[in-house]
Amino acid sequence: MFKKIVFISLLMLLFSCKSKKNDDKTKAPITPATIVDVVVAFTKSIDNTIEANGTVLPNEQVEIHPEISGRLTYLNIPEGASVAAGTILAKINDADLQAQLNKFKVQLELAIKTEQRLKKLISINGINQADYDVAANTVNNLKADIDITKAQIDKTVIKAAFSGVLGLRNISPGAYITPQTSLATLQQISKTKIDFTLPEQYTHLIEKGKVINVVTNYNKTKLQATIIATEPEMNNTTRNLKVRAVLNDGNLQAGSFVKIKLQAGSNNQSILIPTNAIIPDADSKKLVVIKDGKGKYVSVETGIRSANNVEITKGISIGDSVIVTGVLFVKPNSAVKVKKVLEIKE
């Protein structure tokens, strides 16, 4: 009898364990909550400062090339020196042109004497008009040849087009040069210009005579410049407008990189969110906010950007908890657990 009772008890225990295992299998697995850090959305007053990249240019600049080919007989290009407008910088051998000029002058003297003699004869009908016309035409042709030769001689002399500073010399005395040869550069750096581009949505900020702020890249010096002109049309590829300004004070090295800062007013009702919280999508931008302990994806519209933050103009409200770390691990409507509430950095 005792053995029967033990056997029945074992059977009941076995069935009970099996039933418990089946119940455990039917239960859905519990997904652990994703650990995240958040920031709380709130309004903050921000300055709407637009930044653009600029390049410093000399007021005038030119690459010095000769107009004709020939051998250099004179070279006056002291590297880095200041020269006045009209200073002779180089001279090309013009011996052949000078000889040709003298030849034309001798021929002209004889042609003038012939024309004067025939003029006296025609006054007494000693010759016909055609003979005199040939002599007069010869005089005029020789005068034109002399003018052409003088113009060619003038081209052998290379002068400074304006007052400025010479760059590095590229040739030596006695070299044979052509119009493609670059002798040096000449730059007028007493006044400097700045060129920069601006996206089309900010072109309403540009007007002639407006003063802008300029910050150098190497020592962060702050200067001011005045806008003097813009390109008539935008770049068809980038949709950017090219703007030119003149530096009001100080002097910058030509070719330097600078930052242009334009004031576009201030906004006292801006919600700022760290830039890394934005999830770019094909059609929109999204943020993940916490609602009832779960991650919710919401579409947002952005405005002004700064180094670390971006303005949210539509999509979230003040007080919303926005996930900033662990964003990629949060699935829609999945449970999340807040590890830390971060402060928004400037």
Residue pairs with C-beta under 8 A, 6 or more apart in sequence:
31 334
31 335
32 335
33 293
33 334
33 335
33 336
33 337
34 295
34 326
34 329
34 330
34 331
34 334
34 335
34 336
34 337
35 326
35 336
35 337
35 339
36 290
36 295
36 323
36 324
36 325
36 326
36 327
36 329
36 330
36 336
36 337
36 338
36 339
37 323
37 324
37 325
37 326
37 338
37 339
37 340
37 341
37 342
38 290
38 321
38 322
38 323
38 324
38 338
38 340
38 341
38 342
39 273
39 274
39 277
39 321
39 322
39 324
39 341
39 342
39 343
39 344
40 319
40 320
40 321
40 322
40 341
41 271
41 273
41 312
41 316
41 317
41 318
41 319
41 320
41 321
41 322
42 271
42 318
42 319
43 268
43 269
43 270
43 271
43 318
44 270
44 271
44 272
44 344
45 266
45 267
45 268
45 270
46 266
46 267
46 270
46 272
46 304
46 306
46 311
47 263
47 266
48 263
48 264
48 265
48 266
48 267
48 304
49 261
49 262
49 263
49 264
50 198
50 202
50 205
50 261
50 262
50 263
50 264
51 259
51 260
51 261
51 262
52 196
52 197
52 198
52 259
52 260
52 262
53 196
53 197
53 257
53 258
53 259
53 260
54 194
54 195
54 196
54 214
54 257
54 258
54 259
54 260
55 194
55 195
55 196
55 255
55 256
55 257
55 258
56 192
56 193
56 194
56 247
56 252
56 253
56 254
56 255
56 256
56 257
56 258
57 192
57 193
57 194
57 195
57 254
57 255
58 164
58 187
58 188
58 189
58 192
58 193
58 254
59 188
59 189
59 190
59 191
59 192
59 193
59 246
60 162
60 164
60 187
60 188
61 164
61 185
61 186
61 187
61 188
61 254
62 161
62 162
62 185
62 186
62 187
63 182
63 184
63 185
64 77
64 89
64 90
64 158
64 182
64 183
64 184
64 185
64 186
65 179
65 180
65 181
65 182
65 183
66 90
66 92
66 155
66 158
66 177
66 178
66 179
66 181
66 183
67 155
67 179
68 92
68 152
68 155
68 156
68 179
69 92
69 176
69 177
69 178
69 179
70 92
70 93
70 94
70 156
70 176
70 177
71 92
71 93
71 174
71 175
71 176
71 177
72 90
72 91
72 92
72 93
72 171
72 173
72 174
72 175
72 176
72 177
73 91
73 92
73 93
73 174
74 88
74 90
74 91
74 173
75 89
75 90
75 91
75 169
75 171
75 172
75 173
76 87
76 88
76 89
76 90
77 89
77 90
77 166
77 169
77 183
77 184
78 166
79 166
79 167
79 168
79 169
79 184
80 165
80 166
80 167
80 168
81 165
81 166
82 163
82 164
82 165
82 166
83 89
83 160
83 163
83 164
83 165
83 166
83 186
84 160
84 163
85 160
85 161
85 162
85 163
86 159
86 160
87 159
87 160
88 157
88 158
88 159
89 158
89 159
89 160
89 166
89 183
89 184
90 157
90 158
90 183
91 156
91 157
91 158
92 155
92 156
92 157
92 158
92 177
93 156
94 152
94 153
94 156
97 149
97 152
97 153
97 156
98 153
100 149
101 146
101 149
101 150
101 153
104 142
104 145
104 146
104 149
105 146
107 142
108 139
108 142
108 143
108 146
111 135
111 138
111 139
111 142
112 139
114 135
114 138
115 132
115 135
115 136
115 138
115 139
118 127
118 131
118 132
118 135
119 132
120 126
121 127
121 132
122 128
122 129
122 131
122 132
158 183
160 186
161 186
162 186
162 188
163 188
164 186
164 187
164 188
164 189
165 186
165 187
165 188
165 189
166 184
166 185
166 186
167 184
167 185
167 186
167 187
168 184
168 185
169 183
169 184
170 181
170 182
170 183
170 184
171 177
171 181
171 183
175 181
177 183
187 254
189 251
189 254
190 251
191 246
191 247
192 246
192 247
192 251
192 252
192 254
193 228
193 244
193 245
193 246
193 247
194 214
194 225
194 244
194 245
194 246
194 247
194 258
194 260
195 242
195 243
195 244
196 242
196 243
196 245
196 260
197 235
197 238
197 240
197 241
197 242
197 243
198 205
198 206
198 240
198 241
198 243
198 262
199 239
199 240
199 241
200 234
200 239
200 240
200 241
202 262
202 264
203 234
203 241
205 262
205 264
206 227
206 230
206 241
206 243
207 227
208 227
208 228
208 229
209 226
209 227
210 226
210 227
211 224
211 225
211 226
211 227
211 248
212 224
212 225
212 226
212 227
212 245
212 260
212 261
212 262
213 222
213 223
213 224
213 260
213 261
213 262
213 263
214 222
214 223
214 224
214 225
214 245
214 247
214 258
214 259
214 260
214 261
215 221
215 222
215 223
215 258
215 259
215 261
216 223
216 252
216 256
216 258
216 259
217 256
217 257
217 258
217 259
218 256
221 250
223 247
223 248
223 249
223 250
223 252
224 247
224 248
224 249
225 245
225 246
225 247
225 248
226 245
226 246
226 248
227 243
227 244
227 245
228 244
228 245
228 246
229 243
229 244
230 241
230 242
230 243
230 244
231 241
231 242
231 243
234 240
234 241
235 241
235 242
245 260
252 258
267 303
267 304
267 311
270 303
270 304
270 311
271 311
271 312
271 313
271 316
271 318
272 306
272 309
272 310
272 311
272 312
272 344
273 287
273 309
273 310
273 312
273 316
273 322
273 324
273 344
274 308
274 309
274 310
274 324
274 342
274 344
274 345
275 305
275 308
275 309
275 310
276 324
277 287
277 288
277 322
277 323
277 324
277 327
278 285
278 286
278 287
278 300
278 302
278 310
279 285
279 286
279 287
279 288
279 297
279 327
281 299
284 299
284 300
285 299
285 300
285 301
285 302
286 297
286 298
286 299
286 300
287 297
287 298
287 300
287 312
287 315
287 316
287 322
287 323
288 295
288 296
288 297
288 298
288 322
288 323
288 327
288 330
289 295
289 296
289 298
289 316
289 320
289 321
289 322
289 323
290 296
290 321
290 323
290 336
290 338
293 335
293 336
294 333
294 334
294 335
294 336
295 323
295 330
295 331
295 332
295 333
295 334
295 336
296 332
296 333
297 332
298 315
298 316
299 315
300 312
300 313
300 314
300 315
300 316
301 312
301 313
301 314
301 315
302 310
302 311
302 312
302 313
303 310
303 311
303 312
303 313
304 310
304 311
305 311
306 346
308 345
308 346
309 344
309 345
309 346
316 322
321 338
321 341
323 330
323 336
324 342
325 342
330 336
